[in-house]
Amino acid sequence: HHAIWIFISNYFVTQQERDQMLEEFRSIDKNGDGQLSKAEMLDGYKKFFGKNPDDEFFEDIFKKLDKN
């Protein structure tokens, strides 16, 4: 996960896009610990898409992304 972030941020986005992604991440990371909890991810999804995700879809995505 961390390696993917480095790869994407170094090869596919501009500095402005990286700054924007970091700002968006920080807006979702409510407790400021540098990690997104399940609740923070759910709130972020609602913020960006304006609706609740399908429960099965969200659980599947969270399991794939959760590395700790």
Protein Blocks (a to p, Z undefined) as FASTA:
>chain_A
ZZmmmmmmmmmccfklmmmmmmmmmmmmmnonopacfklmmmmmmmmnopacdfklmmmm
mmmmmmZZ
